[in-house]
Amino acid sequence: MINDLAYAAPALPVAAAPHRVLAVRRLGLVPYEPTWALQEELLAATVALKARNRQSEAAGGPPELTPNHLLLCQHPHTYTLGKSGKPEHLLLDAAGLARHGATYHCINRGGDITYHGPGQLVGYPILDLDNFRPDIHWYLRALEEAVILTLAGYGLRAGRIAGLTGVWLGWEEGAANPRKICALGVKCSRWVTMHGFALNVSPDLGYFGHIVPCGIADKAVTSLAQELGRPVAVEEVQERLLPHLAALLGAAIAV
């Protein structure tokens, strides 16, 4: 365990390379669909720039730097189903969604169904992994590790369960109550990423009862607030997570 009072953010790289600058947008509480559209727009622009760079380099010209974005936000009550998910893992019909003030979207990330809502920190990195390391498994582990280190700052020992993407408490072999605190689901095109992670800070966990979270029926879902037994602000957690993620990527945060 790490004492919360002793928490110190990791130092950022002293001189991150120009291609490893992370432009962060703190969007607050925003609807899901426009945020998805913004991700698609940023990804398409980066993929197009990479195509132009290939043409320029073939002609002997210099390439332009590709950008790296990180969108941090919360969403109103939303369920999203990944391309490998099962629609029956949503346990509400259209009338049930309306009663709970929730929307439902079939999207193009990996993974099954998950929930987004107020009190959950959602991060969408739109990164050119050619600027970092073109390895999707390394990238997923970096996202998980940033969350694990952030939770350690609150005195929580989080980790991974083999074969299950995401971050868990009670993850040790033989633990009586494994519970998921952060879900991951990404898309990668020409080594440019979108979608990302959803860390439960203080959401209404009752909304997870209307789905089979990530298609896993035999494990619980938890939040930082539930584990600590006190309120926690999403904004506080995001500012603690940012330097961990930047350090793991070897990136600098644009200011």
C-alpha positions as CSV (number, residue, x, y, z in Angstrom):
1,M,0.0,0.0,0.0
2,I,1.1,3.6,-0.6
3,N,0.0,6.3,1.8
4,D,-2.2,8.9,0.1
5,L,-0.4,11.7,1.9
6,A,3.0,10.6,0.6
7,Y,1.8,10.6,-3.0
8,A,4.1,12.4,-5.4
9,A,3.6,12.7,-9.1
10,P,6.4,11.2,-11.3
11,A,8.7,13.6,-13.1
12,L,8.1,14.1,-16.8
13,P,10.9,13.6,-19.3
14,V,13.3,16.5,-19.2
15,A,13.4,17.0,-22.9
16,A,10.8,14.8,-24.7
17,A,11.3,14.6,-28.4
18,P,9.1,17.0,-30.5
19,H,7.1,14.1,-31.9
20,R,6.2,13.0,-28.4
21,V,4.2,16.1,-27.3
22,L,0.8,15.3,-25.9
23,A,-1.9,17.9,-26.5
24,V,-4.5,17.5,-23.7
25,R,-8.1,18.7,-23.9
26,R,-10.1,18.7,-20.7
27,L,-13.7,18.6,-22.1
28,G,-15.7,18.1,-18.9
29,L,-19.2,16.5,-19.2
30,V,-19.9,16.1,-22.9
31,P,-22.3,14.0,-25.0
32,Y,-21.0,10.7,-26.4
33,E,-21.6,11.1,-30.1
34,P,-19.9,14.5,-30.7
35,T,-16.9,13.2,-28.8
36,W,-16.8,10.1,-30.9
37,A,-17.0,12.3,-34.0
38,L,-14.1,14.4,-32.7
39,Q,-12.0,11.3,-32.2
40,E,-12.7,10.2,-35.8
41,E,-11.9,13.6,-37.1
42,L,-8.5,13.8,-35.3
43,L,-7.7,10.2,-36.3
44,A,-8.5,10.8,-40.0
45,A,-6.4,14.0,-40.0
46,T,-3.4,12.2,-38.6
47,V,-3.8,9.2,-41.0
48,A,-4.0,11.6,-43.9
49,L,-0.9,13.5,-42.7
50,K,1.0,10.2,-42.5
51,A,0.0,9.4,-46.1
52,R,1.2,12.8,-47.2
53,N,4.5,12.2,-45.3
54,R,5.0,8.9,-47.2
55,Q,4.6,10.7,-50.5
56,S,6.9,13.5,-49.4
57,E,9.6,11.1,-48.2
58,A,9.4,9.2,-51.5
59,A,10.0,12.4,-53.3
60,G,13.0,13.3,-51.0
61,G,11.1,15.8,-48.9
62,P,11.0,16.2,-45.2
63,P,8.0,14.7,-43.2
64,E,5.8,16.8,-40.9
65,L,5.4,15.9,-37.3
66,T,2.2,14.0,-36.6
67,P,0.2,15.2,-33.5
68,N,-0.8,13.3,-30.4
69,H,-4.0,14.1,-28.7
70,L,-5.6,13.2,-25.3
71,L,-9.3,13.9,-24.7
72,L,-10.3,13.7,-21.1
73,C,-14.0,13.8,-20.3
74,Q,-17.1,12.4,-18.6
75,H,-20.3,11.4,-20.5
76,P,-24.0,11.4,-19.6
77,H,-25.4,7.9,-19.1
78,T,-24.2,5.9,-22.1
79,Y,-23.8,2.3,-23.1
80,T,-21.4,1.4,-25.9
81,L,-21.0,-2.0,-27.6
82,G,-17.7,-2.9,-29.2
83,K,-17.5,-4.6,-32.6
84,S,-16.8,-8.0,-31.0
85,G,-19.6,-7.6,-28.3
86,K,-22.9,-9.3,-28.0
87,P,-26.1,-7.2,-28.2
88,E,-27.8,-9.4,-25.6
89,H,-25.3,-8.1,-23.0
90,L,-27.4,-5.0,-22.9
91,L,-30.2,-5.9,-20.5
92,L,-32.5,-2.9,-21.3
93,D,-34.8,-2.4,-24.2
94,A,-35.5,1.0,-25.7
95,A,-38.1,1.8,-23.1
96,G,-35.7,0.8,-20.3
97,L,-33.0,3.0,-21.8
98,A,-35.4,5.9,-21.9
99,R,-36.5,5.3,-18.3
100,H,-32.9,5.5,-17.1
101,G,-32.0,8.5,-19.3
102,A,-29.3,6.5,-21.1
103,T,-28.3,6.2,-24.8
104,Y,-26.8,3.1,-26.6
105,H,-24.2,3.1,-29.3
106,C,-22.6,0.3,-31.4
107,I,-19.1,1.5,-32.0
108,N,-15.8,0.5,-33.7
109,R,-13.5,-0.3,-30.8
110,G,-12.6,-3.7,-29.6
111,G,-14.3,-5.4,-26.6
112,D,-17.8,-5.9,-25.5
113,I,-20.3,-3.6,-23.8
114,T,-19.5,-1.0,-21.2
115,Y,-21.1,1.9,-19.4
116,H,-20.0,5.6,-19.3
117,G,-21.6,8.2,-17.0
118,P,-21.0,11.1,-14.7
119,G,-18.3,10.4,-12.2
120,Q,-16.3,8.3,-14.6
121,L,-13.0,9.6,-16.0
122,V,-12.9,8.7,-19.7
123,G,-9.6,9.1,-21.6
124,Y,-9.4,9.0,-25.4
125,P,-5.7,9.1,-26.6
126,I,-5.5,9.7,-30.4
127,L,-1.8,8.9,-30.7
128,D,0.5,8.1,-33.6
129,L,2.2,5.0,-32.1
130,D,4.9,5.4,-34.7
131,N,5.9,8.4,-32.5
132,F,6.2,6.1,-29.5
133,R,6.3,2.3,-30.1
134,P,4.2,0.6,-32.8
135,D,3.0,-2.2,-30.5
136,I,-0.7,-2.3,-29.5
137,H,0.0,-4.7,-26.6
138,W,2.6,-2.3,-25.2
139,Y,0.2,0.6,-25.5
140,L,-2.6,-1.2,-23.7
141,R,-0.3,-2.2,-20.9
142,A,0.9,1.5,-20.6
143,L,-2.7,2.7,-20.2
144,E,-3.3,0.1,-17.6
145,E,-0.1,0.9,-15.8
146,A,-1.0,4.6,-15.7
147,V,-4.2,3.7,-13.9
148,I,-2.5,1.3,-11.6
149,L,0.0,3.9,-10.5
150,T,-2.7,6.5,-10.1
151,L,-4.7,4.1,-7.8
152,A,-1.5,3.4,-5.8
153,G,-1.4,7.0,-5.0
154,Y,-4.7,6.5,-3.2
155,G,-3.4,3.5,-1.3
156,L,-5.1,0.9,-3.5
157,R,-3.2,-2.1,-4.8
158,A,-4.6,-2.6,-8.3
159,G,-3.4,-5.0,-11.0
160,R,-4.2,-7.2,-14.0
161,I,-6.0,-10.5,-14.4
162,A,-4.5,-12.7,-17.1
163,G,-6.6,-12.7,-20.3
164,L,-8.9,-9.8,-19.1
165,T,-7.9,-6.4,-20.4
166,G,-8.4,-3.6,-17.8
167,V,-7.5,-2.8,-14.2
168,W,-8.8,-4.8,-11.2
169,L,-8.8,-4.8,-7.5
170,G,-8.8,-8.2,-5.8
171,W,-6.9,-9.4,-8.8
172,E,-4.4,-11.7,-7.1
173,E,-4.9,-15.5,-7.8
174,G,-7.4,-16.9,-5.4
175,A,-8.7,-13.6,-4.3
176,A,-12.4,-13.8,-3.1
177,N,-13.8,-10.7,-4.7
178,P,-12.1,-9.6,-8.0
179,R,-13.7,-6.3,-9.2
180,K,-13.0,-4.2,-12.2
181,I,-12.3,-0.5,-11.7
182,C,-11.1,0.5,-15.2
183,A,-12.2,-0.8,-18.6
184,L,-10.1,-0.4,-21.8
185,G,-11.1,-0.7,-25.5
186,V,-9.2,0.8,-28.4
187,K,-9.1,1.0,-32.2
188,C,-5.9,1.4,-34.2
189,S,-5.6,2.5,-37.8
190,R,-2.2,2.9,-39.5
191,W,-0.8,2.9,-35.9
192,V,-3.1,5.8,-34.9
193,T,-5.2,5.0,-31.9
194,M,-8.7,6.1,-30.7
195,H,-11.1,5.2,-27.9
196,G,-9.2,4.4,-24.7
197,F,-10.0,3.9,-21.0
198,A,-12.8,4.5,-18.6
199,L,-11.8,4.7,-14.9
200,N,-14.6,4.5,-12.3
201,V,-14.0,7.4,-9.9
202,S,-17.5,8.0,-8.4
203,P,-20.2,6.9,-11.0
204,D,-23.6,5.5,-10.1
205,L,-22.5,1.8,-10.1
206,G,-26.2,0.8,-10.4
207,Y,-26.0,1.4,-14.1
208,F,-23.6,-1.5,-14.5
209,G,-26.5,-3.7,-13.4
210,H,-28.2,-3.2,-16.7
211,I,-25.4,-4.8,-18.7
212,V,-23.0,-7.8,-18.6
213,P,-20.0,-5.5,-18.2
214,C,-17.4,-6.3,-20.8
215,G,-19.2,-9.6,-21.3
216,I,-17.9,-10.9,-17.9
217,A,-20.8,-12.2,-15.8
218,D,-18.9,-13.6,-12.8
219,K,-17.0,-10.6,-11.6
220,A,-18.0,-7.3,-9.9
221,V,-17.4,-3.6,-10.8
222,T,-16.2,-1.0,-8.3
223,S,-15.1,2.6,-8.1
224,L,-12.5,4.7,-6.4
225,A,-15.1,6.3,-4.2
226,Q,-16.6,3.0,-3.2
227,E,-13.2,1.6,-2.3
228,L,-12.1,4.6,-0.3
229,G,-15.5,5.2,1.3
230,R,-15.5,8.9,0.5
231,P,-16.2,11.3,-2.4
232,V,-13.4,11.7,-5.0
233,A,-13.4,14.4,-7.7
234,V,-12.9,13.3,-11.3
235,E,-10.8,16.4,-11.9
236,E,-8.4,15.5,-9.1
237,V,-7.9,12.0,-10.5
238,Q,-7.3,13.1,-14.0
239,E,-4.5,15.5,-12.9
240,R,-2.9,12.7,-11.0
241,L,-3.1,10.3,-13.9
242,L,-1.7,12.7,-16.5
243,P,1.9,12.7,-15.4
244,H,1.9,8.9,-15.0
245,L,0.7,8.4,-18.6
246,A,3.1,11.0,-20.0
247,A,6.1,9.4,-18.2
248,L,5.1,5.9,-19.4
249,L,4.9,7.2,-23.0
250,G,8.0,9.3,-22.7
251,A,5.9,12.3,-23.6
252,A,5.7,15.9,-22.6
253,I,2.3,17.6,-22.0
254,A,1.6,20.6,-24.1
255,V,0.7,23.7,-22.0
